[in-house]
Amino acid sequence: MCYDISFTVNMRQLSDYFPDLIFDSQLNIDFGGFDHTQGPGVFGEHPIIYENIDDKKLHCKLMEWSVIEFYQKEKPPMVKRNGMLNIRSERILDDPKSYWYKIRSKRCLIPLAAIYEHREVKGWKKKVPYWVRPCDQPIIFLPGLYSVANLLDKETGELVETWTFGLITRSANEVMQNIHNSGDNRHRMPLFLTFEMSKEYVSSNLSDQRYREILNYEMPSESLSYHPVYTIRSAKARPDDKTKNEIWEWDKLPELGVLNPD
């Protein structure tokens, strides 16, 4: 699943893509970027684009990564939240018993520079991380769902409106199958969309049929740009002092699709 993302985006750039975007008051226009953050155990806030139900306009609001159901009164334990970072596209429209079906109309976009995914190589102790994004998209807008819960502040006794989101994934294309090739959720990838499809997805005018078509969209392998990077889940700087999203030449790294370098 997708638990590592890159957001090296100046917030002002978002208005280039969505000229009428409204930034909610608590969101600083100079919100700082980062070349890597991970989801499990962190649940950090990110600027998320959604259509406001009152004015029908696009807003950008800080939301916490990892969905909290609207009926919750307290923040769930970490193990529960780790399982709410990603959303399987297959469950949104076709699983009426799932929470995703209940909030299927609460669509949002997650603006990112790229995502990271880890590849297993047989005989290697460490997995190799890859930086991935659609070609010719310096900013990608991944589809997600958001949820709003009123959670109890134990110090003040007040209920605090808490906005959270999850990132939608689908079965992987050929390239992503070879990169995300291990683990319980192997052969999954984010639901990469073209920019035009991203705009459609977040609109309240989206028909049920088009919604399904977008959820079923598989971005072709040749439309993805990707390269290996240095270990990202570490506080240590790279030996060459470059940023985490830059290419790293792993010694004797086999071509994609090859598990064993020998």
TORKOL-4160 file (C-alpha; in steps of 0.2 Angstrom, whole numbers, padded with zeros to 4 digits, m for minus):
262
<pt num="1" X="0000" Y="0000" Z="0000"/>
<pt num="2" X="0005" Y="0018" Z="m0001"/>
<pt num="3" X="0012" Y="0024" Z="0015"/>
<pt num="4" X="0026" Y="0036" Z="0009"/>
<pt num="5" X="0024" Y="0052" Z="0000"/>
<pt num="6" X="0033" Y="0067" Z="m0006"/>
<pt num="7" X="0026" Y="0085" Z="m0005"/>
<pt num="8" X="0039" Y="0097" Z="m0012"/>
<pt num="9" X="0025" Y="0109" Z="m0018"/>
<pt num="10" X="0023" Y="0128" Z="m0014"/>
<pt num="11" X="0006" Y="0131" Z="m0009"/>
<pt num="12" X="0004" Y="0145" Z="m0022"/>
<pt num="13" X="0006" Y="0133" Z="m0036"/>
<pt num="14" X="m0010" Y="0125" Z="m0032"/>
<pt num="15" X="m0019" Y="0140" Z="m0038"/>
<pt num="16" X="m0011" Y="0138" Z="m0055"/>
<pt num="17" X="m0021" Y="0122" Z="m0056"/>
<pt num="18" X="m0036" Y="0128" Z="m0048"/>
<pt num="19" X="m0038" Y="0147" Z="m0050"/>
<pt num="20" X="m0053" Y="0149" Z="m0039"/>
<pt num="21" X="m0047" Y="0138" Z="m0025"/>
<pt num="22" X="m0051" Y="0144" Z="m0008"/>
<pt num="23" X="m0039" Y="0142" Z="0006"/>
<pt num="24" X="m0047" Y="0139" Z="0023"/>
<pt num="25" X="m0041" Y="0152" Z="0036"/>
<pt num="26" X="m0031" Y="0140" Z="0046"/>
<pt num="27" X="m0020" Y="0136" Z="0031"/>
<pt num="28" X="m0004" Y="0146" Z="0029"/>
<pt num="29" X="m0001" Y="0149" Z="0011"/>
<pt num="30" X="0017" Y="0146" Z="0014"/>
<pt num="31" X="0014" Y="0129" Z="0021"/>
<pt num="32" X="0031" Y="0120" Z="0020"/>
<pt num="33" X="0035" Y="0106" Z="0009"/>
<pt num="34" X="0044" Y="0090" Z="0012"/>
<pt num="35" X="0053" Y="0077" Z="0001"/>
<pt num="36" X="0047" Y="0062" Z="0012"/>
<pt num="37" X="0034" Y="0058" Z="0025"/>
<pt num="38" X="0026" Y="0042" Z="0030"/>
<pt num="39" X="0009" Y="0037" Z="0036"/>
<pt num="40" X="0010" Y="0023" Z="0049"/>
<pt num="41" X="0011" Y="0030" Z="0066"/>
<pt num="42" X="0013" Y="0048" Z="0060"/>
<pt num="43" X="m0004" Y="0053" Z="0054"/>
<pt num="44" X="0002" Y="0071" Z="0049"/>
<pt num="45" X="m0009" Y="0085" Z="0042"/>
<pt num="46" X="m0009" Y="0088" Z="0024"/>
<pt num="47" X="m0017" Y="0102" Z="0013"/>
<pt num="48" X="m0032" Y="0093" Z="0004"/>
<pt num="49" X="m0043" Y="0099" Z="m0009"/>
<pt num="50" X="m0062" Y="0096" Z="m0008"/>
<pt num="51" X="m0078" Y="0103" Z="m0014"/>
<pt num="52" X="m0087" Y="0112" Z="0000"/>
<pt num="53" X="m0105" Y="0106" Z="0002"/>
<pt num="54" X="m0112" Y="0124" Z="0006"/>
<pt num="55" X="m0104" Y="0135" Z="m0008"/>
<pt num="56" X="m0100" Y="0121" Z="m0021"/>
<pt num="57" X="m0083" Y="0128" Z="m0023"/>
<pt num="58" X="m0066" Y="0120" Z="m0021"/>
<pt num="59" X="m0057" Y="0123" Z="m0004"/>
<pt num="60" X="m0040" Y="0118" Z="0002"/>
<pt num="61" X="m0040" Y="0113" Z="0021"/>
<pt num="62" X="m0027" Y="0104" Z="0032"/>
<pt num="63" X="m0033" Y="0086" Z="0036"/>
<pt num="64" X="m0025" Y="0072" Z="0045"/>
<pt num="65" X="m0020" Y="0057" Z="0036"/>
<pt num="66" X="m0029" Y="0041" Z="0042"/>
<pt num="67" X="m0048" Y="0041" Z="0041"/>
<pt num="68" X="m0058" Y="0042" Z="0058"/>
<pt num="69" X="m0076" Y="0037" Z="0056"/>
<pt num="70" X="m0089" Y="0051" Z="0059"/>
<pt num="71" X="m0097" Y="0042" Z="0073"/>
<pt num="72" X="m0081" Y="0040" Z="0083"/>
<pt num="73" X="m0080" Y="0051" Z="0099"/>
<pt num="74" X="m0061" Y="0048" Z="0103"/>
<pt num="75" X="m0046" Y="0045" Z="0092"/>
<pt num="76" X="m0044" Y="0027" Z="0089"/>
<pt num="77" X="m0028" Y="0017" Z="0094"/>
<pt num="78" X="m0013" Y="0018" Z="0082"/>
<pt num="79" X="m0016" Y="0000" Z="0076"/>
<pt num="80" X="m0033" Y="0004" Z="0070"/>
<pt num="81" X="m0027" Y="0021" Z="0062"/>
<pt num="82" X="m0013" Y="0012" Z="0052"/>
<pt num="83" X="m0027" Y="0002" Z="0043"/>
<pt num="84" X="m0036" Y="0018" Z="0038"/>
<pt num="85" X="m0023" Y="0027" Z="0028"/>
<pt num="86" X="m0027" Y="0019" Z="0012"/>
<pt num="87" X="m0044" Y="0015" Z="0003"/>
<pt num="88" X="m0046" Y="0000" Z="m0009"/>
<pt num="89" X="m0055" Y="0007" Z="m0024"/>
<pt num="90" X="m0065" Y="m0009" Z="m0026"/>
<pt num="91" X="m0074" Y="m0006" Z="m0010"/>
<pt num="92" X="m0080" Y="0011" Z="m0012"/>
<pt num="93" X="m0095" Y="0008" Z="m0024"/>
<pt num="94" X="m0097" Y="m0011" Z="m0023"/>
<pt num="95" X="m0096" Y="m0015" Z="m0004"/>
<pt num="96" X="m0111" Y="m0007" Z="0005"/>
<pt num="97" X="m0105" Y="m0014" Z="0022"/>
<pt num="98" X="m0089" Y="m0004" Z="0021"/>
<pt num="99" X="m0086" Y="0013" Z="0028"/>
<pt num="100" X="m0080" Y="0019" Z="0011"/>
<pt num="101" X="m0097" Y="0016" Z="0004"/>
<pt num="102" X="m0105" Y="0027" Z="0017"/>
<pt num="103" X="m0093" Y="0042" Z="0013"/>
<pt num="104" X="m0092" Y="0039" Z="m0006"/>
<pt num="105" X="m0098" Y="0056" Z="m0009"/>
<pt num="106" X="m0085" Y="0064" Z="0001"/>
<pt num="107" X="m0072" Y="0065" Z="m0012"/>
<pt num="108" X="m0055" Y="0074" Z="m0011"/>
<pt num="109" X="m0039" Y="0077" Z="m0020"/>
<pt num="110" X="m0022" Y="0075" Z="m0012"/>
<pt num="111" X="m0009" Y="0086" Z="m0020"/>
<pt num="112" X="0009" Y="0078" Z="m0020"/>
<pt num="113" X="0025" Y="0078" Z="m0029"/>
<pt num="114" X="0027" Y="0059" Z="m0030"/>
<pt num="115" X="0024" Y="0044" Z="m0020"/>
<pt num="116" X="0037" Y="0031" Z="m0014"/>
<pt num="117" X="0035" Y="0012" Z="m0015"/>
<pt num="118" X="0047" Y="m0002" Z="m0009"/>
<pt num="119" X="0054" Y="m0016" Z="m0020"/>
<pt num="120" X="0060" Y="m0033" Z="m0013"/>
<pt num="121" X="0076" Y="m0041" Z="m0021"/>
<pt num="122" X="0079" Y="m0059" Z="m0016"/>
<pt num="123" X="0094" Y="m0060" Z="m0005"/>
<pt num="124" X="0094" Y="m0042" Z="0000"/>
<pt num="125" X="0091" Y="m0037" Z="0018"/>
<pt num="126" X="0084" Y="m0020" Z="0014"/>
<pt num="127" X="0070" Y="m0016" Z="0001"/>
<pt num="128" X="0074" Y="m0003" Z="m0012"/>
<pt num="129" X="0063" Y="0012" Z="m0012"/>
<pt num="130" X="0057" Y="0020" Z="m0028"/>
<pt num="131" X="0051" Y="0038" Z="m0032"/>
<pt num="132" X="0036" Y="0037" Z="m0043"/>
<pt num="133" X="0024" Y="0049" Z="m0051"/>
<pt num="134" X="0015" Y="0051" Z="m0068"/>
<pt num="135" X="0026" Y="0058" Z="m0082"/>
<pt num="136" X="0024" Y="0077" Z="m0085"/>
<pt num="137" X="0014" Y="0080" Z="m0069"/>
<pt num="138" X="0025" Y="0090" Z="m0057"/>
<pt num="139" X="0011" Y="0090" Z="m0045"/>
<pt num="140" X="m0001" Y="0075" Z="m0045"/>
<pt num="141" X="m0018" Y="0075" Z="m0037"/>
<pt num="142" X="m0022" Y="0058" Z="m0030"/>
<pt num="143" X="m0040" Y="0054" Z="m0027"/>
<pt num="144" X="m0046" Y="0051" Z="m0009"/>
<pt num="145" X="m0061" Y="0051" Z="0003"/>
<pt num="146" X="m0062" Y="0062" Z="0018"/>
<pt num="147" X="m0072" Y="0061" Z="0035"/>
<pt num="148" X="m0077" Y="0073" Z="0048"/>
<pt num="149" X="m0079" Y="0068" Z="0066"/>
<pt num="150" X="m0082" Y="0077" Z="0082"/>
<pt num="151" X="m0069" Y="0071" Z="0095"/>
<pt num="152" X="m0068" Y="0074" Z="0113"/>
<pt num="153" X="m0054" Y="0084" Z="0119"/>
<pt num="154" X="m0050" Y="0076" Z="0136"/>
<pt num="155" X="m0042" Y="0092" Z="0143"/>
<pt num="156" X="m0056" Y="0104" Z="0140"/>
<pt num="157" X="m0071" Y="0092" Z="0138"/>
<pt num="158" X="m0075" Y="0100" Z="0122"/>
<pt num="159" X="m0079" Y="0092" Z="0105"/>
<pt num="160" X="m0067" Y="0096" Z="0092"/>
<pt num="161" X="m0071" Y="0095" Z="0073"/>
<pt num="162" X="m0058" Y="0084" Z="0066"/>
<pt num="163" X="m0056" Y="0081" Z="0047"/>
<pt num="164" X="m0046" Y="0066" Z="0041"/>
<pt num="165" X="m0043" Y="0058" Z="0024"/>
<pt num="166" X="m0038" Y="0042" Z="0016"/>
<pt num="167" X="m0029" Y="0039" Z="m0001"/>
<pt num="168" X="m0037" Y="0027" Z="m0014"/>
<pt num="169" X="m0027" Y="0013" Z="m0021"/>
<pt num="170" X="m0031" Y="0000" Z="m0035"/>
<pt num="171" X="m0022" Y="m0016" Z="m0042"/>
<pt num="172" X="m0005" Y="m0011" Z="m0049"/>
<pt num="173" X="0000" Y="m0010" Z="m0068"/>
<pt num="174" X="0015" Y="m0020" Z="m0074"/>
<pt num="175" X="0028" Y="m0008" Z="m0068"/>
<pt num="176" X="0021" Y="m0005" Z="m0051"/>
<pt num="177" X="0018" Y="m0024" Z="m0049"/>
<pt num="178" X="0037" Y="m0026" Z="m0051"/>
<pt num="179" X="0041" Y="m0012" Z="m0039"/>
<pt num="180" X="0028" Y="m0016" Z="m0025"/>
<pt num="181" X="0031" Y="m0035" Z="m0026"/>
<pt num="182" X="0030" Y="m0041" Z="m0008"/>
<pt num="183" X="0020" Y="m0039" Z="0008"/>
<pt num="184" X="0002" Y="m0043" Z="0012"/>
<pt num="185" X="m0004" Y="m0029" Z="0000"/>
<pt num="186" X="0008" Y="m0032" Z="m0014"/>
<pt num="187" X="0004" Y="m0027" Z="m0032"/>
<pt num="188" X="m0006" Y="m0012" Z="m0027"/>
<pt num="189" X="m0003" Y="0006" Z="m0032"/>
<pt num="190" X="m0012" Y="0023" Z="m0029"/>
<pt num="191" X="m0026" Y="0027" Z="m0041"/>
<pt num="192" X="m0015" Y="0038" Z="m0052"/>
<pt num="193" X="m0026" Y="0049" Z="m0063"/>
<pt num="194" X="m0023" Y="0062" Z="m0077"/>
<pt num="195" X="m0026" Y="0080" Z="m0071"/>
<pt num="196" X="m0042" Y="0081" Z="m0081"/>
<pt num="197" X="m0049" Y="0066" Z="m0072"/>
<pt num="198" X="m0044" Y="0072" Z="m0055"/>
<pt num="199" X="m0054" Y="0088" Z="m0058"/>
<pt num="200" X="m0069" Y="0077" Z="m0063"/>
<pt num="201" X="m0067" Y="0066" Z="m0048"/>
<pt num="202" X="m0069" Y="0080" Z="m0035"/>
<pt num="203" X="m0084" Y="0088" Z="m0044"/>
<pt num="204" X="m0101" Y="0086" Z="m0036"/>
<pt num="205" X="m0107" Y="0084" Z="m0054"/>
<pt num="206" X="m0099" Y="0067" Z="m0056"/>
<pt num="207" X="m0111" Y="0054" Z="m0062"/>
<pt num="208" X="m0111" Y="0037" Z="m0054"/>
<pt num="209" X="m0106" Y="0029" Z="m0070"/>
<pt num="210" X="m0091" Y="0041" Z="m0072"/>
<pt num="211" X="m0087" Y="0038" Z="m0054"/>
<pt num="212" X="m0085" Y="0020" Z="m0058"/>
<pt num="213" X="m0075" Y="0023" Z="m0073"/>
<pt num="214" X="m0063" Y="0034" Z="m0064"/>
<pt num="215" X="m0061" Y="0021" Z="m0050"/>
<pt num="216" X="m0057" Y="0008" Z="m0063"/>
<pt num="217" X="m0044" Y="0018" Z="m0072"/>
<pt num="218" X="m0027" Y="0010" Z="m0074"/>
<pt num="219" X="m0013" Y="0022" Z="m0078"/>
<pt num="220" X="m0002" Y="0014" Z="m0091"/>
<pt num="221" X="0015" Y="0009" Z="m0086"/>
<pt num="222" X="0023" Y="0020" Z="m0099"/>
<pt num="223" X="0014" Y="0035" Z="m0092"/>
<pt num="224" X="0024" Y="0033" Z="m0075"/>
<pt num="225" X="0041" Y="0041" Z="m0071"/>
<pt num="226" X="0051" Y="0032" Z="m0058"/>
<pt num="227" X="0068" Y="0029" Z="m0051"/>
<pt num="228" X="0077" Y="0021" Z="m0036"/>
<pt num="229" X="0081" Y="0032" Z="m0021"/>
<pt num="230" X="0092" Y="0030" Z="m0005"/>
<pt num="231" X="0084" Y="0023" Z="0010"/>
<pt num="232" X="0070" Y="0035" Z="0015"/>
<pt num="233" X="0064" Y="0028" Z="0032"/>
<pt num="234" X="0079" Y="0035" Z="0041"/>
<pt num="235" X="0083" Y="0051" Z="0050"/>
<pt num="236" X="0101" Y="0050" Z="0043"/>
<pt num="237" X="0105" Y="0061" Z="0028"/>
<pt num="238" X="0111" Y="0053" Z="0012"/>
<pt num="239" X="0129" Y="0050" Z="0010"/>
<pt num="240" X="0130" Y="0063" Z="m0004"/>
<pt num="241" X="0119" Y="0075" Z="0005"/>
<pt num="242" X="0106" Y="0076" Z="m0009"/>
<pt num="243" X="0087" Y="0076" Z="m0005"/>
<pt num="244" X="0078" Y="0060" Z="m0003"/>
<pt num="245" X="0069" Y="0061" Z="m0019"/>
<pt num="246" X="0084" Y="0061" Z="m0030"/>
<pt num="247" X="0090" Y="0045" Z="m0039"/>
<pt num="248" X="0102" Y="0034" Z="m0030"/>
<pt num="249" X="0112" Y="0020" Z="m0039"/>
<pt num="250" X="0111" Y="0004" Z="m0029"/>
<pt num="251" X="0126" Y="m0007" Z="m0033"/>
<pt num="252" X="0121" Y="m0023" Z="m0043"/>
<pt num="253" X="0102" Y="m0018" Z="m0043"/>
<pt num="254" X="0093" Y="m0030" Z="m0055"/>
<pt num="255" X="0081" Y="m0024" Z="m0068"/>
<pt num="256" X="0063" Y="m0023" Z="m0063"/>
<pt num="257" X="0055" Y="m0040" Z="m0064"/>
<pt num="258" X="0070" Y="m0049" Z="m0058"/>
<pt num="259" X="0070" Y="m0054" Z="m0040"/>
<pt num="260" X="0087" Y="m0062" Z="m0039"/>
<pt num="261" X="0102" Y="m0052" Z="m0044"/>
<pt num="262" X="0112" Y="m0068" Z="m0049"/>
